[in-house]
Amino acid sequence: MNVNPPPESLLQAMAQIQRMDRGSLSVIGQGPEGSYYNHQCYENGRNVSRYVPREQVVELQEAIEGHRRFQHLVEQYVQRVVQKTRAERQAALKKKPPRPSSSSPKIRKSSS
């Protein structure tokens, strides 16, 4: 696995993620058929909690993992672009020619 993938490959990896959902999934109880699940996430600044049927648990877990992976890739992308931007700025500073010094002496005005 490439430790420092180029920004373009990070964008491609982000585009491959087809399902995402925010939040977390937790077991809220046990019944005769098995566990009962709850999905919690923030929407419009509020914590929202929803019951999740057992048959949708795996799909929701995959969607939550997709969102986590997407966020991780976004952070890596930002980091690479910031590094590139700073390197370009630093290179531009090194290429800048020094300011020419004036051949005539500076004359100070009196402050009286």
Biopython code that builds the backbone (N, CA, C, O; Angstrom):
import numpy as np
from Bio.PDB.StructureBuilder import StructureBuilder

atoms = [
    (1, "MET", "N", (0.844, -1.195, 0.000)),
    (1, "MET", "CA", (0.000, 0.000, 0.000)),
    (1, "MET", "C", (0.878, 1.243, 0.000)),
    (1, "MET", "O", (1.845, 1.323, 0.758)),
    (2, "ASN", "N", (0.551, 2.194, -0.831)),
    (2, "ASN", "CA", (1.316, 3.423, -0.949)),
    (2, "ASN", "C", (1.085, 4.298, 0.277)),
    (2, "ASN", "O", (-0.054, 4.622, 0.612)),
    (3, "VAL", "N", (2.182, 4.682, 0.949)),
    (3, "VAL", "CA", (2.072, 5.485, 2.168)),
    (3, "VAL", "C", (1.619, 6.905, 1.842)),
    (3, "VAL", "O", (0.811, 7.477, 2.573)),
    (4, "ASN", "N", (2.125, 7.476, 0.761)),
    (4, "ASN", "CA", (1.754, 8.829, 0.353)),
    (4, "ASN", "C", (1.152, 8.809, -1.050)),
    (4, "ASN", "O", (1.813, 9.196, -2.013)),
    (5, "PRO", "N", (-0.095, 8.361, -1.171)),
    (5, "PRO", "CA", (-0.697, 8.310, -2.505)),
    (5, "PRO", "C", (-0.914, 9.722, -3.061)),
    (5, "PRO", "O", (-1.162, 10.658, -2.301)),
    (6, "PRO", "N", (-0.821, 9.870, -4.372)),
    (6, "PRO", "CA", (-1.050, 11.203, -4.969)),
    (6, "PRO", "C", (-2.515, 11.612, -4.805)),
    (6, "PRO", "O", (-3.393, 10.757, -4.686)),
    (7, "PRO", "N", (-2.773, 12.915, -4.798)),
    (7, "PRO", "CA", (-4.150, 13.398, -4.609)),
    (7, "PRO", "C", (-5.148, 12.797, -5.600)),
    (7, "PRO", "O", (-6.297, 12.538, -5.240)),
    (8, "GLU", "N", (-4.725, 12.577, -6.827)),
    (8, "GLU", "CA", (-5.643, 12.048, -7.839)),
    (8, "GLU", "C", (-6.135, 10.653, -7.459)),
    (8, "GLU", "O", (-7.307, 10.332, -7.655)),
    (9, "SER", "N", (-5.241, 9.822, -6.916)),
    (9, "SER", "CA", (-5.655, 8.466, -6.549)),
    (9, "SER", "C", (-6.602, 8.494, -5.349)),
    (9, "SER", "O", (-7.477, 7.637, -5.222)),
    (10, "LEU", "N", (-6.424, 9.478, -4.473)),
    (10, "LEU", "CA", (-7.342, 9.626, -3.339)),
    (10, "LEU", "C", (-8.737, 10.000, -3.833)),
    (10, "LEU", "O", (-9.736, 9.490, -3.326)),
    (11, "LEU", "N", (-8.802, 10.889, -4.821)),
    (11, "LEU", "CA", (-10.104, 11.263, -5.393)),
    (11, "LEU", "C", (-10.776, 10.066, -6.049)),
    (11, "LEU", "O", (-11.988, 9.887, -5.930)),
    (12, "GLN", "N", (-9.993, 9.246, -6.738)),
    (12, "GLN", "CA", (-10.545, 8.054, -7.370)),
    (12, "GLN", "C", (-11.087, 7.081, -6.315)),
    (12, "GLN", "O", (-12.150, 6.487, -6.495)),
    (13, "ALA", "N", (-10.342, 6.927, -5.216)),
    (13, "ALA", "CA", (-10.792, 6.039, -4.142)),
    (13, "ALA", "C", (-12.084, 6.560, -3.519)),
    (13, "ALA", "O", (-12.973, 5.778, -3.183)),
    (14, "MET", "N", (-12.190, 7.888, -3.364)),
    (14, "MET", "CA", (-13.425, 8.480, -2.817)),
    (14, "MET", "C", (-14.608, 8.202, -3.737)),
    (14, "MET", "O", (-15.708, 7.901, -3.273)),
    (15, "ALA", "N", (-14.376, 8.305, -5.038)),
    (15, "ALA", "CA", (-15.460, 8.096, -6.004)),
    (15, "ALA", "C", (-15.938, 6.645, -6.027)),
    (15, "ALA", "O", (-17.059, 6.376, -6.458)),
    (16, "GLN", "N", (-15.115, 5.717, -5.576)),
    (16, "GLN", "CA", (-15.487, 4.301, -5.566)),
    (16, "GLN", "C", (-16.464, 3.958, -4.436)),
    (16, "GLN", "O", (-17.136, 2.928, -4.490)),
    (17, "ILE", "N", (-16.542, 4.805, -3.430)),
    (17, "ILE", "CA", (-17.423, 4.526, -2.290)),
    (17, "ILE", "C", (-18.857, 4.845, -2.705)),
    (17, "ILE", "O", (-19.195, 5.998, -2.973)),
    (18, "GLN", "N", (-19.684, 3.822, -2.754)),
    (18, "GLN", "CA", (-21.047, 3.969, -3.253)),
    (18, "GLN", "C", (-22.095, 4.160, -2.171)),
    (18, "GLN", "O", (-23.172, 4.685, -2.451)),
    (19, "ARG", "N", (-21.810, 3.750, -0.948)),
    (19, "ARG", "CA", (-22.796, 3.870, 0.132)),
    (19, "ARG", "C", (-22.148, 4.493, 1.352)),
    (19, "ARG", "O", (-21.055, 4.109, 1.767)),
    (20, "MET", "N", (-22.855, 5.471, 1.920)),
    (20, "MET", "CA", (-22.364, 6.141, 3.127)),
    (20, "MET", "C", (-23.530, 6.495, 4.027)),
    (20, "MET", "O", (-24.634, 6.786, 3.568)),
    (21, "ASP", "N", (-23.258, 6.464, 5.304)),
    (21, "ASP", "CA", (-24.194, 6.968, 6.300)),
    (21, "ASP", "C", (-23.375, 7.396, 7.504)),
    (21, "ASP", "O", (-22.340, 6.802, 7.807)),
    (22, "ARG", "N", (-23.834, 8.411, 8.174)),
    (22, "ARG", "CA", (-23.140, 8.914, 9.357)),
    (22, "ARG", "C", (-23.647, 8.197, 10.592)),
    (22, "ARG", "O", (-24.689, 7.541, 10.575)),
    (23, "GLY", "N", (-22.882, 8.338, 11.664)),
    (23, "GLY", "CA", (-23.368, 7.877, 12.946)),
    (23, "GLY", "C", (-22.780, 6.570, 13.397)),
    (23, "GLY", "O", (-21.718, 6.140, 12.946)),
    (24, "SER", "N", (-23.513, 5.947, 14.311)),
    (24, "SER", "CA", (-23.057, 4.677, 14.881)),
    (24, "SER", "C", (-24.247, 3.743, 15.052)),
    (24, "SER", "O", (-25.404, 4.161, 15.097)),
    (25, "LEU", "N", (-23.917, 2.481, 15.143)),
    (25, "LEU", "CA", (-24.915, 1.442, 15.299)),
    (25, "LEU", "C", (-24.648, 0.758, 16.629)),
    (25, "LEU", "O", (-23.506, 0.420, 16.941)),
    (26, "SER", "N", (-25.701, 0.555, 17.415)),
    (26, "SER", "CA", (-25.511, -0.109, 18.705)),
    (26, "SER", "C", (-26.666, -1.050, 18.991)),
    (26, "SER", "O", (-27.778, -0.886, 18.490)),
    (27, "VAL", "N", (-26.361, -2.038, 19.814)),
    (27, "VAL", "CA", (-27.373, -3.001, 20.250)),
    (27, "VAL", "C", (-28.132, -2.367, 21.407)),
    (27, "VAL", "O", (-27.528, -1.918, 22.381)),
    (28, "ILE", "N", (-29.461, -2.331, 21.299)),
    (28, "ILE", "CA", (-30.262, -1.717, 22.368)),
    (28, "ILE", "C", (-30.995, -2.745, 23.208)),
    (28, "ILE", "O", (-31.599, -2.403, 24.225)),
    (29, "GLY", "N", (-30.947, -3.992, 22.795)),
    (29, "GLY", "CA", (-31.621, -5.021, 23.575)),
    (29, "GLY", "C", (-31.547, -6.374, 22.903)),
    (29, "GLY", "O", (-31.107, -6.504, 21.760)),
    (30, "GLN", "N", (-31.989, -7.382, 23.643)),
    (30, "GLN", "CA", (-32.019, -8.748, 23.133)),
    (30, "GLN", "C", (-33.450, -9.266, 23.186)),
    (30, "GLN", "O", (-34.181, -9.010, 24.143)),
    (31, "GLY", "N", (-33.831, -9.980, 22.170)),
    (31, "GLY", "CA", (-35.162, -10.587, 22.128)),
    (31, "GLY", "C", (-35.059, -12.041, 21.757)),
    (31, "GLY", "O", (-33.958, -12.565, 21.588)),
    (32, "PRO", "N", (-36.189, -12.700, 21.627)),
    (32, "PRO", "CA", (-36.177, -14.125, 21.290)),
    (32, "PRO", "C", (-35.566, -14.399, 19.906)),
    (32, "PRO", "O", (-35.031, -15.483, 19.671)),
    (33, "GLU", "N", (-35.641, -13.437, 19.008)),
    (33, "GLU", "CA", (-35.102, -13.593, 17.650)),
    (33, "GLU", "C", (-33.664, -13.117, 17.530)),
    (33, "GLU", "O", (-33.013, -13.375, 16.517)),
    (34, "GLY", "N", (-33.158, -12.425, 18.548)),
    (34, "GLY", "CA", (-31.799, -11.885, 18.498)),
    (34, "GLY", "C", (-31.762, -10.452, 18.981)),
    (34, "GLY", "O", (-32.637, -10.017, 19.731)),
    (35, "SER", "N", (-30.745, -9.719, 18.550)),
    (35, "SER", "CA", (-30.524, -8.348, 19.014)),
    (35, "SER", "C", (-31.438, -7.347, 18.317)),
    (35, "SER", "O", (-31.896, -7.561, 17.195)),
    (36, "TYR", "N", (-31.686, -6.246, 19.025)),
    (36, "TYR", "CA", (-32.374, -5.076, 18.465)),
    (36, "TYR", "C", (-31.329, -3.977, 18.317)),
    (36, "TYR", "O", (-30.478, -3.797, 19.188)),
    (37, "TYR", "N", (-31.398, -3.240, 17.202)),
    (37, "TYR", "CA", (-30.359, -2.262, 16.885)),
    (37, "TYR", "C", (-30.919, -0.855, 16.777)),
    (37, "TYR", "O", (-32.085, -0.626, 16.455)),
    (38, "ASN", "N", (-30.019, 0.071, 17.064)),
    (38, "ASN", "CA", (-30.342, 1.483, 17.052)),
    (38, "ASN", "C", (-29.258, 2.213, 16.252)),
    (38, "ASN", "O", (-28.070, 1.943, 16.430)),
    (39, "HIS", "N", (-29.658, 3.121, 15.387)),
    (39, "HIS", "CA", (-28.717, 3.947, 14.618)),
    (39, "HIS", "C", (-28.825, 5.374, 15.140)),
    (39, "HIS", "O", (-29.909, 5.957, 15.156)),
    (40, "GLN", "N", (-27.694, 5.931, 15.567)),
    (40, "GLN", "CA", (-27.672, 7.308, 16.054)),
    (40, "GLN", "C", (-26.780, 8.151, 15.161)),
    (40, "GLN", "O", (-25.697, 7.727, 14.758)),
    (41, "CYS", "N", (-27.257, 9.361, 14.858)),
    (41, "CYS", "CA", (-26.452, 10.307, 14.097)),
    (41, "CYS", "C", (-26.969, 11.716, 14.364)),
    (41, "CYS", "O", (-28.064, 11.907, 14.894)),
    (42, "TYR", "N", (-26.160, 12.686, 13.986)),
    (42, "TYR", "CA", (-26.572, 14.080, 14.128)),
    (42, "TYR", "C", (-27.133, 14.577, 12.805)),
    (42, "TYR", "O", (-26.505, 14.416, 11.759)),
    (43, "GLU", "N", (-28.297, 15.171, 12.852)),
    (43, "GLU", "CA", (-28.920, 15.789, 11.684)),
    (43, "GLU", "C", (-29.443, 17.150, 12.100)),
    (43, "GLU", "O", (-30.192, 17.273, 13.069)),
    (44, "ASN", "N", (-29.047, 18.156, 11.369)),
    (44, "ASN", "CA", (-29.460, 19.529, 11.657)),
    (44, "ASN", "C", (-29.172, 19.911, 13.108)),
    (44, "ASN", "O", (-29.984, 20.567, 13.760)),
    (45, "GLY", "N", (-28.014, 19.495, 13.602)),
    (45, "GLY", "CA", (-27.596, 19.854, 14.949)),
    (45, "GLY", "C", (-28.261, 19.070, 16.060)),
    (45, "GLY", "O", (-28.066, 19.381, 17.235)),
    (46, "ARG", "N", (-29.033, 18.074, 15.717)),
    (46, "ARG", "CA", (-29.736, 17.277, 16.736)),
    (46, "ARG", "C", (-29.339, 15.812, 16.627)),
    (46, "ARG", "O", (-29.087, 15.294, 15.539)),
    (47, "ASN", "N", (-29.291, 15.159, 17.784)),
    (47, "ASN", "CA", (-29.014, 13.737, 17.806)),
    (47, "ASN", "C", (-30.299, 12.993, 17.450)),
    (47, "ASN", "O", (-31.318, 13.131, 18.127)),
    (48, "VAL", "N", (-30.237, 12.212, 16.392)),
    (48, "VAL", "CA", (-31.398, 11.457, 15.923)),
    (48, "VAL", "C", (-31.112, 9.975, 16.134)),
    (48, "VAL", "O", (-30.018, 9.492, 15.843)),
    (49, "SER", "N", (-32.101, 9.271, 16.639)),
    (49, "SER", "CA", (-31.963, 7.854, 16.917)),
    (49, "SER", "C", (-33.070, 7.105, 16.176)),
    (49, "SER", "O", (-34.239, 7.488, 16.241)),
    (50, "ARG", "N", (-32.692, 6.026, 15.467)),
    (50, "ARG", "CA", (-33.666, 5.252, 14.695)),
    (50, "ARG", "C", (-33.497, 3.763, 14.984)),
    (50, "ARG", "O", (-32.378, 3.276, 15.147)),
    (51, "TYR", "N", (-34.591, 3.064, 15.046)),
    (51, "TYR", "CA", (-34.561, 1.609, 15.136)),
    (51, "TYR", "C", (-34.134, 1.065, 13.774)),
    (51, "TYR", "O", (-34.545, 1.590, 12.739)),
    (52, "VAL", "N", (-33.313, 0.019, 13.770)),
    (52, "VAL", "CA", (-32.858, -0.606, 12.525)),
    (52, "VAL", "C", (-33.279, -2.080, 12.534)),
    (52, "VAL", "O", (-32.890, -2.828, 13.431)),
    (53, "PRO", "N", (-34.056, -2.490, 11.558)),
    (53, "PRO", "CA", (-34.426, -3.912, 11.467)),
    (53, "PRO", "C", (-33.177, -4.776, 11.253)),
    (53, "PRO", "O", (-32.223, -4.358, 10.597)),
    (54, "ARG", "N", (-33.202, -5.980, 11.813)),
    (54, "ARG", "CA", (-32.059, -6.888, 11.735)),
    (54, "ARG", "C", (-31.561, -7.091, 10.312)),
    (54, "ARG", "O", (-30.354, -7.152, 10.082)),
    (55, "GLU", "N", (-32.465, -7.195, 9.369)),
    (55, "GLU", "CA", (-32.066, -7.469, 7.981)),
    (55, "GLU", "C", (-31.338, -6.293, 7.316)),
    (55, "GLU", "O", (-30.769, -6.453, 6.236)),
    (56, "GLN", "N", (-31.351, -5.117, 7.949)),
    (56, "GLN", "CA", (-30.657, -3.946, 7.394)),
    (56, "GLN", "C", (-29.356, -3.618, 8.115)),
    (56, "GLN", "O", (-28.656, -2.681, 7.733)),
    (57, "VAL", "N", (-29.030, -4.378, 9.147)),
    (57, "VAL", "CA", (-27.856, -4.074, 9.978)),
    (57, "VAL", "C", (-26.553, -4.134, 9.185)),
    (57, "VAL", "O", (-25.743, -3.211, 9.265)),
    (58, "VAL", "N", (-26.342, -5.198, 8.427)),
    (58, "VAL", "CA", (-25.087, -5.357, 7.686)),
    (58, "VAL", "C", (-24.925, -4.228, 6.668)),
    (58, "VAL", "O", (-23.844, -3.654, 6.534)),
    (59, "GLU", "N", (-25.999, -3.917, 5.960)),
    (59, "GLU", "CA", (-25.951, -2.831, 4.971)),
    (59, "GLU", "C", (-25.626, -1.491, 5.639)),
    (59, "GLU", "O", (-24.826, -0.716, 5.114)),
    (60, "LEU", "N", (-26.236, -1.218, 6.783)),
    (60, "LEU", "CA", (-25.966, 0.032, 7.493)),
    (60, "LEU", "C", (-24.535, 0.068, 8.013)),
    (60, "LEU", "O", (-23.889, 1.114, 7.949)),
    (61, "GLN", "N", (-24.024, -1.051, 8.526)),
    (61, "GLN", "CA", (-22.637, -1.099, 8.992)),
    (61, "GLN", "C", (-21.675, -0.783, 7.851)),
    (61, "GLN", "O", (-20.700, -0.056, 8.040)),
    (62, "GLU", "N", (-21.947, -1.321, 6.686)),
    (62, "GLU", "CA", (-21.110, -1.048, 5.515)),
    (62, "GLU", "C", (-21.186, 0.424, 5.113)),
    (62, "GLU", "O", (-20.176, 1.015, 4.731)),
    (63, "ALA", "N", (-22.377, 1.019, 5.197)),
    (63, "ALA", "CA", (-22.549, 2.433, 4.853)),
    (63, "ALA", "C", (-21.804, 3.323, 5.851)),
    (63, "ALA", "O", (-21.188, 4.313, 5.455)),
    (64, "ILE", "N", (-21.854, 2.984, 7.124)),
    (64, "ILE", "CA", (-21.141, 3.760, 8.143)),
    (64, "ILE", "C", (-19.635, 3.635, 7.924)),
    (64, "ILE", "O", (-18.906, 4.620, 8.045)),
    (65, "GLU", "N", (-19.172, 2.441, 7.606)),
    (65, "GLU", "CA", (-17.748, 2.239, 7.313)),
    (65, "GLU", "C", (-17.356, 3.002, 6.045)),
    (65, "GLU", "O", (-16.251, 3.540, 5.970)),
    (66, "GLY", "N", (-18.236, 3.056, 5.059)),
    (66, "GLY", "CA", (-17.974, 3.843, 3.851)),
    (66, "GLY", "C", (-17.777, 5.309, 4.175)),
    (66, "GLY", "O", (-16.896, 5.956, 3.610)),
    (67, "HIS", "N", (-18.575, 5.835, 5.067)),
    (67, "HIS", "CA", (-18.433, 7.243, 5.465)),
    (67, "HIS", "C", (-17.119, 7.465, 6.207)),
    (67, "HIS", "O", (-16.433, 8.460, 5.975)),
    (68, "ARG", "N", (-16.772, 6.544, 7.094)),
    (68, "ARG", "CA", (-15.492, 6.668, 7.821)),
    (68, "ARG", "C", (-14.320, 6.648, 6.843)),
    (68, "ARG", "O", (-13.388, 7.445, 6.949)),
    (69, "ARG", "N", (-14.386, 5.731, 5.900)),
    (69, "ARG", "CA", (-13.301, 5.640, 4.903)),
    (69, "ARG", "C", (-13.242, 6.916, 4.064)),
    (69, "ARG", "O", (-12.156, 7.419, 3.779)),
    (70, "PHE", "N", (-14.389, 7.435, 3.671)),
    (70, "PHE", "CA", (-14.439, 8.666, 2.891)),
    (70, "PHE", "C", (-13.792, 9.820, 3.672)),
    (70, "PHE", "O", (-12.981, 10.568, 3.126)),
    (71, "GLN", "N", (-14.153, 9.955, 4.933)),
    (71, "GLN", "CA", (-13.592, 11.034, 5.772)),
    (71, "GLN", "C", (-12.075, 10.892, 5.895)),
    (71, "GLN", "O", (-11.351, 11.886, 5.859)),
    (72, "HIS", "N", (-11.601, 9.666, 6.037)),
    (72, "HIS", "CA", (-10.163, 9.419, 6.128)),
    (72, "HIS", "C", (-9.469, 9.826, 4.821)),
    (72, "HIS", "O", (-8.416, 10.463, 4.847)),
    (73, "LEU", "N", (-10.057, 9.458, 3.692)),
    (73, "LEU", "CA", (-9.491, 9.819, 2.391)),
    (73, "LEU", "C", (-9.506, 11.328, 2.170)),
    (73, "LEU", "O", (-8.561, 11.883, 1.610)),
    (74, "VAL", "N", (-10.570, 11.990, 2.606)),
    (74, "VAL", "CA", (-10.645, 13.456, 2.486)),
    (74, "VAL", "C", (-9.509, 14.103, 3.279)),
    (74, "VAL", "O", (-8.859, 15.030, 2.795)),
    (75, "GLU", "N", (-9.276, 13.619, 4.484)),
    (75, "GLU", "CA", (-8.208, 14.177, 5.313)),
    (75, "GLU", "C", (-6.843, 13.975, 4.654)),
    (75, "GLU", "O", (-6.003, 14.875, 4.667)),
    (76, "GLN", "N", (-6.626, 12.791, 4.078)),
    (76, "GLN", "CA", (-5.376, 12.542, 3.357)),
    (76, "GLN", "C", (-5.251, 13.465, 2.152)),
    (76, "GLN", "O", (-4.173, 13.995, 1.882)),
    (77, "TYR", "N", (-6.350, 13.659, 1.428)),
    (77, "TYR", "CA", (-6.336, 14.538, 0.256)),
    (77, "TYR", "C", (-5.965, 15.960, 0.647)),
    (77, "TYR", "O", (-5.117, 16.590, 0.016)),
    (78, "VAL", "N", (-6.607, 16.454, 1.690)),
    (78, "VAL", "CA", (-6.319, 17.815, 2.163)),
    (78, "VAL", "C", (-4.847, 17.922, 2.542)),
    (78, "VAL", "O", (-4.185, 18.900, 2.196)),
    (79, "GLN", "N", (-4.339, 16.932, 3.242)),
    (79, "GLN", "CA", (-2.941, 16.944, 3.675)),
    (79, "GLN", "C", (-2.001, 17.008, 2.472)),
    (79, "GLN", "O", (-1.042, 17.781, 2.481)),
    (80, "ARG", "N", (-2.263, 16.201, 1.432)),
    (80, "ARG", "CA", (-1.401, 16.198, 0.240)),
    (80, "ARG", "C", (-1.451, 17.542, -0.495)),
    (80, "ARG", "O", (-0.418, 18.055, -0.924)),
    (81, "VAL", "N", (-2.640, 18.103, -0.637)),
    (81, "VAL", "CA", (-2.767, 19.369, -1.355)),
    (81, "VAL", "C", (-2.109, 20.504, -0.562)),
    (81, "VAL", "O", (-1.478, 21.383, -1.150)),
    (82, "VAL", "N", (-2.251, 20.491, 0.753)),
    (82, "VAL", "CA", (-1.594, 21.507, 1.587)),
    (82, "VAL", "C", (-0.078, 21.389, 1.437)),
    (82, "VAL", "O", (0.608, 22.399, 1.284)),
    (83, "GLN", "N", (0.448, 20.170, 1.480)),
    (83, "GLN", "CA", (1.891, 19.968, 1.312)),
    (83, "GLN", "C", (2.357, 20.502, -0.042)),
    (83, "GLN", "O", (3.383, 21.175, -0.136)),
    (84, "LYS", "N", (1.595, 20.195, -1.079)),
    (84, "LYS", "CA", (1.946, 20.646, -2.434)),
    (84, "LYS", "C", (1.905, 22.167, -2.513)),
    (84, "LYS", "O", (2.803, 22.785, -3.085)),
    (85, "THR", "N", (0.868, 22.771, -1.944)),
    (85, "THR", "CA", (0.726, 24.225, -1.963)),
    (85, "THR", "C", (1.890, 24.896, -1.243)),
    (85, "THR", "O", (2.457, 25.873, -1.734)),
    (86, "ARG", "N", (2.239, 24.365, -0.078)),
    (86, "ARG", "CA", (3.350, 24.953, 0.687)),
    (86, "ARG", "C", (4.672, 24.784, -0.053)),
    (86, "ARG", "O", (5.505, 25.690, -0.052)),
    (87, "ALA", "N", (4.868, 23.630, -0.683)),
    (87, "ALA", "CA", (6.099, 23.401, -1.440)),
    (87, "ALA", "C", (6.200, 24.367, -2.616)),
    (87, "ALA", "O", (7.274, 24.900, -2.894)),
    (88, "GLU", "N", (5.088, 24.592, -3.302)),
    (88, "GLU", "CA", (5.083, 25.533, -4.427)),
    (88, "GLU", "C", (5.377, 26.949, -3.952)),
    (88, "GLU", "O", (6.124, 27.687, -4.595)),
    (89, "ARG", "N", (4.786, 27.321, -2.826)),
    (89, "ARG", "CA", (5.017, 28.659, -2.278)),
    (89, "ARG", "C", (6.484, 28.823, -1.877)),
    (89, "ARG", "O", (7.087, 29.869, -2.115)),
    (90, "GLN", "N", (7.050, 27.780, -1.266)),
    (90, "GLN", "CA", (8.444, 27.829, -0.854)),
    (90, "GLN", "C", (9.361, 27.911, -2.066)),
    (90, "GLN", "O", (10.350, 28.645, -2.050)),
    (91, "ALA", "N", (9.038, 27.161, -3.116)),
    (91, "ALA", "CA", (9.839, 27.191, -4.338)),
    (91, "ALA", "C", (9.770, 28.564, -4.994)),
    (91, "ALA", "O", (10.769, 29.039, -5.534)),
    (92, "ALA", "N", (8.624, 29.200, -4.955)),
    (92, "ALA", "CA", (8.483, 30.537, -5.537)),
    (92, "ALA", "C", (9.332, 31.543, -4.768)),
    (92, "ALA", "O", (9.899, 32.458, -5.366)),
    (93, "LEU", "N", (9.423, 31.385, -3.468)),
    (93, "LEU", "CA", (10.264, 32.295, -2.671)),
    (93, "LEU", "C", (11.731, 32.143, -3.030)),
    (93, "LEU", "O", (12.463, 33.132, -3.072)),
    (94, "LYS", "N", (12.168, 30.926, -3.289)),
    (94, "LYS", "CA", (13.566, 30.671, -3.620)),
    (94, "LYS", "C", (13.907, 31.204, -5.003)),
    (94, "LYS", "O", (15.046, 31.600, -5.248)),
    (95, "LYS", "N", (12.935, 31.219, -5.911)),
    (95, "LYS", "CA", (13.171, 31.677, -7.282)),
    (95, "LYS", "C", (13.141, 33.196, -7.399)),
    (95, "LYS", "O", (13.657, 33.752, -8.369)),
    (96, "LYS", "N", (12.550, 33.864, -6.433)),
    (96, "LYS", "CA", (12.397, 35.310, -6.502)),
    (96, "LYS", "C", (13.770, 35.972, -6.491)),
    (96, "LYS", "O", (14.579, 35.706, -5.602)),
    (97, "PRO", "N", (14.042, 36.835, -7.474)),
    (97, "PRO", "CA", (15.347, 37.508, -7.480)),
    (97, "PRO", "C", (15.401, 38.536, -6.339)),
    (97, "PRO", "O", (14.380, 39.106, -5.957)),
    (98, "PRO", "N", (16.599, 38.758, -5.808)),
    (98, "PRO", "CA", (16.719, 39.751, -4.733)),
    (98, "PRO", "C", (16.414, 41.140, -5.254)),
    (98, "PRO", "O", (16.642, 41.442, -6.425)),
    (99, "ARG", "N", (15.902, 41.970, -4.384)),
    (99, "ARG", "CA", (15.583, 43.347, -4.783)),
    (99, "ARG", "C", (16.885, 44.101, -5.039)),
    (99, "ARG", "O", (17.838, 43.996, -4.267)),
    (100, "PRO", "N", (16.912, 44.859, -6.129)),
    (100, "PRO", "CA", (18.151, 45.612, -6.404)),
    (100, "PRO", "C", (18.339, 46.708, -5.357)),
    (100, "PRO", "O", (17.394, 47.374, -4.933)),
    (101, "SER", "N", (19.592, 46.860, -4.965)),
    (101, "SER", "CA", (19.866, 47.928, -3.996)),
    (101, "SER", "C", (20.096, 49.222, -4.769)),
    (101, "SER", "O", (20.612, 49.220, -5.887)),
    (102, "SER", "N", (19.709, 50.296, -4.160)),
    (102, "SER", "CA", (19.828, 51.602, -4.801)),
    (102, "SER", "C", (21.292, 52.033, -4.779)),
    (102, "SER", "O", (21.990, 51.814, -3.789)),
    (103, "SER", "N", (21.752, 52.638, -5.854)),
    (103, "SER", "CA", (23.139, 53.102, -5.915)),
    (103, "SER", "C", (23.308, 54.464, -5.256)),
    (103, "SER", "O", (24.417, 54.856, -4.896)),
    (104, "SER", "N", (22.212, 55.173, -5.104)),
    (104, "SER", "CA", (22.323, 56.491, -4.478)),
    (104, "SER", "C", (22.048, 56.375, -2.978)),
    (104, "SER", "O", (21.204, 55.582, -2.560)),
    (105, "PRO", "N", (22.752, 57.157, -2.175)),
    (105, "PRO", "CA", (22.527, 57.093, -0.723)),
    (105, "PRO", "C", (21.174, 57.685, -0.351)),
    (105, "PRO", "O", (20.686, 58.610, -1.000)),
    (106, "LYS", "N", (20.589, 57.147, 0.685)),
    (106, "LYS", "CA", (19.303, 57.664, 1.153)),
    (106, "LYS", "C", (19.518, 58.913, 1.972)),
    (106, "LYS", "O", (20.447, 58.999, 2.775)),
    (107, "ILE", "N", (18.651, 59.874, 1.761)),
    (107, "ILE", "CA", (18.749, 61.139, 2.480)),
    (107, "ILE", "C", (17.601, 61.201, 3.444)),
    (107, "ILE", "O", (16.442, 61.061, 3.054)),
    (108, "ARG", "N", (17.916, 61.412, 4.710)),
    (108, "ARG", "CA", (16.879, 61.490, 5.726)),
    (108, "ARG", "C", (16.411, 62.922, 5.853)),
    (108, "ARG", "O", (17.196, 63.869, 5.805)),
    (109, "LYS", "N", (15.128, 63.047, 6.016)),
    (109, "LYS", "CA", (14.568, 64.370, 6.244)),
    (109, "LYS", "C", (14.594, 64.631, 7.738)),
    (109, "LYS", "O", (14.424, 63.716, 8.544)),
    (110, "SER", "N", (14.805, 65.858, 8.089)),
    (110, "SER", "CA", (14.834, 66.179, 9.516)),
    (110, "SER", "C", (13.396, 66.185, 10.046)),
    (110, "SER", "O", (12.457, 66.482, 9.307)),
    (111, "SER", "N", (13.237, 65.865, 11.289)),
    (111, "SER", "CA", (11.915, 65.787, 11.898)),
    (111, "SER", "C", (11.570, 67.049, 12.669)),
    (111, "SER", "O", (10.756, 67.000, 13.591)),
    (112, "SER", "N", (12.166, 68.172, 12.318)),
    (112, "SER", "CA", (11.882, 69.414, 13.057)),
    (112, "SER", "C", (10.773, 70.202, 12.505)),
    (112, "SER", "O", (10.443, 71.261, 13.039)),
]
sb = StructureBuilder()
sb.init_structure("model")
sb.init_model(0)
sb.init_chain("A")
sb.init_seg("    ")
for serial, (resi, resn, name, xyz) in enumerate(atoms, 1):
    if name == "N":
        sb.init_residue(resn, " ", resi, " ")
    sb.init_atom(name, np.array(xyz, "f"), 0.0, 1.0, " ", f" {name:<3s}", serial, name[0])
structure = sb.get_structure()
